[in-house]
Amino acid sequence: MSSIPNVIQELTDLLSRLPGIGKKSAQRICFYLMDRPRDEIVRYAKGLIDIKDKISHCPVCHFITEETPCSICRDPKRDASQLCIVEDSMDVISIDKTAVFHGKYHVLGGLISPLDGVGPEDLSIDLLIKRLDQVKEVILAINPSVDGDTTAHYLEKIINRYKDIKVTSLARGIPVGGDLEFTDEATLAKALEGRSLINGK
Ligand SMILES: [Zn+2]
């Protein structure tokens, strides 16, 4: 029998499921938390419940939000004719930090991945199609990978049905196999500025 009390074991197991947290780190976090004041622990617990209860996806762009539509969709200063398509909400946060892009975003909620059984119908592509009428340029800001390229090609095909939409993609500068989330702001800003036209419009 393990000498570790059950409650600690259970929390450690749970924490070790978090991305980037191994068994050792999970145990360290658990012991750290045990020494924190109770009111701080309550704030952690409340924060976790709040992200579940108060955050949803914007019905327009699928970005995470507390209000619907989200603050980006509601912002009248943003150029609705430019739409930047990204894989997930963290990419919106990364790109917006560069302050280079002043258009709107569309969050796919994943990538098409035949191997993982993810098809276009599992992503927010139906929402995207509803928005395309007022768009003049679509920027595909999708991580370069097999699934990323499959998704970009699929989207390009759909968007090409609209004669007046220019499709661009980020300049390479983003490392192959890299992740927008972990790309520094300067590189990301450059990649946005140097985006290239991919559908000849
Ligand atoms: Zn939105």
Boltz pocket constraint, residues with backbone or C-beta under 6 A from the ligand:
constraints:
  - pocket:
      binder: B
      contacts: [[A, 58], [A, 59], [A, 60], [A, 61], [A, 62], [A, 63], [A, 69], [A, 70], [A, 71], [A, 72], [A, 73], [A, 74], [A, 105]]
      max_distance: 6.0
